[in-house]
């Protein structure tokens, strides 16, 4: 068994992070299943609607990442300092607060979903389909928040393989129900939404049962009272991941708005295929970052500066390897992946294929910023982490997507994503270099 306190070489680091990587990749793949069944069995407009409203839903659900990453860093640091009971109290309080947040955000989403879709340019059938899909997903939002949170906290509990098992169970539930509800029962877009909502309940509620019972992990639920200072610290730590997801969703809304102007529903549908590929490939970077975060936090809390240096150096090497693999993989698979989702429409297929060939260049750069932001979260430096995420996912992307289409039209939208990732790598390098003396890595 690999422990947070161990010395990590490349092999041990990969073994420890691999379950988190597979877990998030699998989560992304089963999210893609909705798109596959809706596109091929329901139609192009419902497929565009699903992808159109998804950024709004992710803004509400990503609070789970804030509690998971920020809370996980604080819990691991507390354990590294030898305070195990306090770590369990922090864990218990954060899960309870996240459930409350999930309920409140679900109610807020019900009120805002239609005006938000209208504000972003949806009308007619695209608007109605977006609202129909979104309302069903919002019913399960508390479970969605918990699912995100526990994906991070299983690694902190030294049980990444168990987290993978829960994710696989949720994913298989979604895939099976998508096939049943959409392909067999012909329930359309609503069937796909119901399949996703039920799978999120599996991913969010099964961990509640596990941690509520005696278990062999580092964490379990215990009696804990509300501590505003601890909650504020956890939220500050995780603010970068929250900002990253919110900013990414806001940017996606802007992309959809621009695509409706330059290419209509075909552009939104093509962007949906890009986002599916992006979810799967970026999950490798995110999974590695989630897996290494508690290790970094533990050794930081224990004052093991030599381990911090080694973890950073090895991680940059591994991120480089992942980046090259995903770039060449995306270029090679662009045509079959495009055909899998939109092969029934030649005009849409041509737009999607060109978009993927340009967009895949972003994989050469994005992993460094994702890991850099996570690295500072693990060091309990939420401010620097948030700055990296905010600049990467909102400022750079928004500026690029507003400017580049004026010059290169539709191609400018795809190029803007690559340009934003290049700028974010420069910012990440600046912060890593500038904070060497402060954190001794």
Secondary structure, DSSP 8 states (H G I E B T S, - for coil): ---TTS---HHHHHHHHHHHHHHHHHHHHHHHHHHHHHHHHT-HHHHHHHHHHHHHHHHHHTHHHIIIIIHHHHHHHHHHTT-HHHHHHHHHHHHHHHHHHHHHHHHHHHHHHHHHHHHTT--HHHHHHHHHHHHHHHHTHHHHHHHHHHHHHHHHTT-HHHHHHHHHHHHHHHHHHHIIIIIIS--HHHHHHHHHHHHHHHHHHHHHHHHHS--SSS---------HHHHHHHHHHTHHHHHHHHHHHHHHHHHHHHHHHHHHHHHHHHHHHHHHHHHHHHHHHHHHHHHHHHHHHHHHHHT-HHHHHHHHHHHHHHHHHHHHHHHHHHHHHHHHHHHHHHTT-HHHHHHHHHHHHHHGGGGGTHHHHHHHHHHHHHTT-HHHHHHHHHIIIIIHHHHHHHHHHHHHHHHHHHHHHHHHHHHHHHHHHHHHHHTHHHHT-
